[in-house]
Amino acid sequence: MIGLAVFQFGAKLKLLLGLFPKVLVILKSGGSMVFTIAVYGAFWGWKYALGFVLLLLVHECGHLVAARQFGLNASAPVFIPFMGAFILLRDQPQNAWVEAWVGIGGPLLGAAAAAFCHGLGVWWHQPLLIALAWTGYWLNLFNLIPVGQLDGGRIVTAISPWLWVPGVGILGWLLWRQPQHLILWLVFLSALPRLFSLFRRRTGEWAVEMTRFYEISSLQRWTMAALYFALIGVLVVGMQRTERHPKPSRALYSGVSEGPL
């Protein structure tokens, strides 16, 4: 009897230990999400904060779904206030085509979420939803700048890595306009190593690996180019259309009653 009890306790303990890493993942992802909502809520009100973080979540889930489609192991989304959110790829993409799809998965799903908010905002006459739609369009458009570790920088590996050059130019222009934004400086500095690699002479095994990485078909290259530039166009048009609608007041951001959300 004692031996059976010990065996049963050991089996339950093993099950609990097996679930422990999954619990940690849920706490890390869900906990960072709740914390980010709380921080943003202190500035913009809980309604806008919740909507904004949900838009970030949908964007990151787009990356996650794309990574899983190609058999890549990726972490759950982690949120950092005023820095955004990210997933970690534990497996590296095999070629530029896979990297581009992982990169564009986020903006594709994020654009769809913004359009959904836009449609509901117009249908229900809710300025807050339209403001969230504008934020979603802008967020995904910013991420499509072809530079560094932004989504656009990953996507254009399947089109032409030389697009990183105008991407750095766009980022430089944004820095000139708004030099106080720390995140722009972080993105700019993180983009420099990739940019410099374009001018580095490829020799030996590294040259062979890079050649293989960028070897994709013309159909794949043109397909990704069409998706990338079409998505940019959709986001720009979406932002312009949200500008036609009235913006919510500070009272609505703060949760003061101006009609139900």
Backbone hydrogen bonds, N-H to C=O, Kabsch-Sander energy under -0.5 kcal/mol:
donor,donor_aa,acceptor,acceptor_aa,energy
5,A,1,M,-2.4
6,V,2,I,-2.5
7,F,3,G,-2.3
8,Q,4,L,-2.5
9,F,5,A,-2.5
10,G,6,V,-2.5
11,A,7,F,-2.3
12,K,8,Q,-2.2
13,L,9,F,-2.6
14,K,10,G,-2.4
15,L,11,A,-2.0
16,L,12,K,-2.4
17,L,13,L,-2.5
18,G,14,K,-2.0
19,L,15,L,-1.6
20,F,16,L,-1.3
23,V,19,L,-2.2
24,L,20,F,-2.3
25,V,21,P,-2.0
26,I,22,K,-2.2
27,L,23,V,-2.6
28,K,24,L,-2.6
29,S,25,V,-2.7
30,G,26,I,-2.8
31,G,26,I,-0.6
31,G,27,L,-1.9
32,S,28,K,-1.4
33,M,29,S,-1.6
34,V,30,G,-2.5
35,F,31,G,-2.5
36,T,32,S,-2.0
37,I,33,M,-2.2
38,A,34,V,-2.2
39,V,35,F,-2.3
40,Y,36,T,-2.8
41,G,37,I,-2.6
42,A,38,A,-1.3
42,A,39,V,-0.5
43,F,39,V,-0.6
43,F,40,Y,-1.1
44,W,40,Y,-3.0
45,G,41,G,-1.8
48,Y,253,Y,-0.5
49,A,45,G,-2.2
50,L,46,W,-2.6
51,G,47,K,-2.2
52,F,48,Y,-2.9
53,V,49,A,-2.4
54,L,50,L,-2.1
55,L,51,G,-1.9
56,L,52,F,-2.0
57,L,53,V,-2.4
58,V,54,L,-2.4
59,H,55,L,-2.1
60,E,56,L,-2.5
61,C,57,L,-2.4
62,G,58,V,-1.6
63,H,59,H,-1.3
64,L,60,E,-2.3
65,V,61,C,-2.9
66,A,62,G,-2.0
67,A,63,H,-2.7
68,R,64,L,-2.4
69,Q,65,V,-2.0
70,F,66,A,-1.1
70,F,67,A,-0.6
71,G,68,R,-1.6
72,L,67,A,-2.8
74,A,72,L,-0.5
75,S,88,L,-2.4
78,V,86,F,-2.4
80,I,84,G,-3.0
83,M,80,I,-2.2
84,G,80,I,-1.8
86,F,78,V,-2.0
89,L,87,I,-0.5
90,R,73,N,-2.9
90,R,88,L,-0.7
91,D,73,N,-1.1
96,A,213,F,-2.7
99,E,95,N,-2.1
100,A,96,A,-2.5
101,W,97,W,-1.8
102,V,98,V,-2.3
103,G,99,E,-2.2
104,I,100,A,-2.7
105,G,101,W,-1.5
106,G,102,V,-0.7
108,L,104,I,-2.2
109,L,105,G,-2.0
110,G,106,G,-3.0
111,A,107,P,-2.7
112,A,108,L,-1.7
113,A,109,L,-2.1
114,A,110,G,-2.2
115,A,111,A,-2.5
116,F,112,A,-2.0
117,C,113,A,-2.2
118,H,114,A,-2.4
119,G,115,A,-2.7
120,L,116,F,-2.4
121,G,117,C,-2.6
122,V,118,H,-2.2
123,W,119,G,-2.5
124,W,120,L,-3.0
125,H,121,G,-0.7
126,Q,121,G,-2.1
130,I,126,Q,-1.6
131,A,127,P,-2.5
132,L,128,L,-2.3
133,A,129,L,-2.2
134,W,130,I,-2.4
135,T,131,A,-2.2
136,G,132,L,-2.7
137,Y,133,A,-2.7
138,W,134,W,-2.7
139,L,135,T,-3.0
140,N,136,G,-2.1
141,L,137,Y,-2.2
142,F,138,W,-2.8
143,N,139,L,-1.7
144,L,140,N,-0.6
144,L,141,L,-0.9
145,I,142,F,-1.7
147,V,145,I,-2.4
150,L,147,V,-1.7
152,G,143,N,-3.0
153,G,145,I,-0.6
153,G,147,V,-0.7
154,R,150,L,-1.3
155,I,151,D,-2.5
156,V,152,G,-2.3
157,T,154,R,-0.9
158,A,155,I,-1.8
159,I,156,V,-0.7
160,S,156,V,-2.0
163,L,160,S,-2.3
164,W,161,P,-2.1
165,V,162,W,-1.4
167,G,163,L,-1.6
168,V,164,W,-2.2
169,G,165,V,-1.6
170,I,166,P,-2.4
171,L,167,G,-2.3
172,G,168,V,-2.6
173,W,169,G,-2.0
174,L,170,I,-2.1
175,L,171,L,-2.2
176,W,172,G,-2.1
177,R,173,W,-1.9
178,Q,174,L,-2.7
181,H,178,Q,-1.5
182,L,180,Q,-0.7
185,W,181,H,-1.2
186,L,182,L,-2.3
187,V,183,I,-2.4
188,F,184,L,-2.4
189,L,185,W,-2.7
190,S,186,L,-2.2
191,A,187,V,-1.1
192,L,188,F,-0.8
192,L,189,L,-0.6
195,L,191,A,-2.1
196,F,192,L,-2.9
197,S,193,P,-1.5
198,L,194,R,-0.7
198,L,195,L,-1.1
199,F,196,F,-1.1
200,R,197,S,-0.6
203,T,201,R,-0.6
206,W,203,T,-0.6
207,A,203,T,-0.9
208,V,204,G,-1.4
209,E,205,E,-2.4
210,M,206,W,-2.3
211,T,207,A,-2.1
212,R,208,V,-2.2
213,F,209,E,-2.2
214,Y,210,M,-2.0
215,E,211,T,-0.6
215,E,212,R,-0.8
216,I,214,Y,-1.3
221,R,217,S,-2.2
222,W,218,S,-2.7
223,T,219,L,-2.4
224,M,220,Q,-2.3
225,A,221,R,-2.0
226,A,222,W,-2.4
227,L,223,T,-2.3
228,Y,224,M,-2.7
229,F,225,A,-2.4
230,A,226,A,-2.0
231,L,227,L,-2.3
232,I,228,Y,-1.9
233,G,229,F,-2.0
234,V,230,A,-2.4
235,L,231,L,-2.3
236,V,232,I,-2.3
237,V,233,G,-2.4
238,G,234,V,-2.4
239,M,235,L,-2.3
240,Q,236,V,-2.2
241,R,237,V,-2.3
242,T,238,G,-1.9
243,E,239,M,-1.3
244,R,241,R,-1.0
245,H,242,T,-1.5
253,Y,249,S,-1.6
254,S,250,R,-2.0
255,G,252,L,-1.1
256,V,251,A,-2.3
258,E,259,G,-0.7
